[in-house]
Amino acid sequence: MPRRMTAIKNGTHQVFKNISFESMVISWLMQDGWQVFTPIIDNGHQTDILISDGPNFHRIQVKTVEASGEQHIVENCWQDSHINVVVYFARNSNWGFIAPAFDDNTRPLNHCGHIKFEQTKKDFLKSFHNLNIEPI
């Protein structure tokens, strides 16, 4: 059985984990029939995933947090970037929240406009479909 025998730096390992959450969202959205695009560089526009159903597009930012609970405070890191959906994953648990982009500087994850999901395709897509957002 193959085993990775080389050490990975902590920062590099965290990048791998963050990208794995983006890949999971990409897979779930593709299985739901969305066209999915990933930018080569998302620096500046802060778009991790761009999705389309044909005429409509949505910009998605995927964030991971080390949340001690659903009331964990998250920062708005995408002002003026035209993001319209943020997906938060709790790295240390099996849940997350989907939120429309917001203008506040900070918000709790469990804000009334955010939708909680369990980290499964079925629950994520159910929550995603219940999100009320305008396409870009």
URJO-V329502 format. One record per backbone hydrogen bond with DSSP energy under -0.5 kcal/mol. CO is the residue of the C=O (numbers start at 1). NH is the residue of the N-H. If there is no record, write none. Layout:
# URJO-V329502
co	nh
CO	NH
CO	NH
This chain:
# URJO-V329502
co	nh
3	5
9	13
10	14
11	15
12	16
13	17
14	18
15	19
16	20
17	21
18	22
19	23
20	24
21	25
22	26
23	27
24	28
25	29
26	30
27	31
28	32
29	34
30	33
35	52
37	50
42	46
43	45
46	48
49	60
50	37
51	58
52	35
56	53
56	54
57	136
58	51
58	60
59	84
59	85
60	48
60	49
61	63
61	87
63	89
65	67
65	91
65	92
69	72
70	110
72	109
74	107
75	77
78	81
84	101
85	61
86	88
86	99
87	63
88	97
89	65
89	91
90	93
94	119
95	90
96	117
97	88
98	115
99	86
105	76
107	74
108	111
111	114
113	100
114	116
115	98
117	96
118	120
120	124
121	125
122	126
123	127
124	128
125	129
126	130
127	131
128	131
131	133
